Amino acid sequence: MGRTEPRAPVLLVTGGVRSGKSAYAEAAAAQLSRGGVLYLATAYAGDDEMADRIRRHQASRPAGWTTWERTSRLAGIAQDGPTGDWDCLIVDCLANLVSNVMFDQLERPDEAEPERFDQVEASLLQDLTALVDFTRGRGSSLVLVSNEVGLGLVPEGRSSRYYRDILGRVNQALAATADAVVLMVCGQALAIKGAVAW
């Protein structure tokens, strides 16, 4: 029997704010890729400070990588995403994605019925499941970056509590399907699922 190539992995990188998630994810992608990296950026430049953060992120990426900015419907990459020979996709980050989708779908989140938040969560899980299936189907590695929001205080606002709950459950679902999960703490990587080989 001939030797088979290992399956391109799905990696979830999570942690707190400024824990080193993006830097770790980018280093992992550079190791996993043999034919190019596509960076799917989910941040929305709603003000000058966020626009500056986005510019800094863009400047830190290797020149040969392709960036695709998408604030929702990530599975749309199959229809209208960049073409090319990329074999590793980074999504940075899911915390922004959940916020984007929540505020896109709910005109007044603080007044929305609980069922509407369930619909937001279901649409996110459907979209992300399709994204995972798409990358696995084309044999590409997938690196997902997300914030761990379950270690702090309970948010005061109703919509903030729903946001925390949705992101936490999205993280759980992706961790369950991922081949490896890494928790970043103070710039240090702790492998909490799977063998980290990069």
NORQUIJO-V868169 format. One record per backbone hydrogen bond with DSSP energy under -0.5 kcal/mol. NH is the residue of the N-H (numbers start at 1). CO is the residue of the C=O. Records with the same first field share a line. If there is no record, write none. Layout:
NH=CO / CO
This chain:
11=9 / 142
12=180
13=11 / 144
14=12 / 182
15=146
16=184
19=16
24=20
25=21
26=22
27=23
28=24
29=25
30=26
31=27
32=28
33=29
38=88
39=37 / 66
40=38 / 90
41=39 / 68
42=92
46=44
51=47
52=48
53=49
54=50
55=51
56=52
57=53
58=54
59=55
60=56
61=57 / 58
65=62
66=37
68=39
70=41 / 68
76=73
77=74
78=75
79=76
80=76
81=77
87=36
88=36
89=141
90=38
91=143
92=40 / 90
93=145
94=145
97=93
98=94
99=95
100=96
101=97
102=98
103=99
104=100
105=101
106=102
107=105
109=106
111=108
112=108 / 109
116=113
117=113
118=114
119=115
120=116
121=117
122=118
123=119
124=120
125=121
126=122
127=123
128=124
129=125
130=126
131=127
132=128
133=129
134=130
135=131
136=132
137=133
138=134
139=136
140=135
141=87
142=9
143=89
144=11 / 142
145=91
146=13
148=15
149=147
161=157
162=158
163=159
164=160
165=161
166=162
167=163
168=164
169=165
170=166
171=167
172=168
173=169
174=170
175=171
176=172
177=173
178=174
179=10
180=10
181=193
182=12
183=190
184=14 / 182
185=188
187=19
188=185
190=183
191=189
192=181 / 190
193=181
196=194
197=195
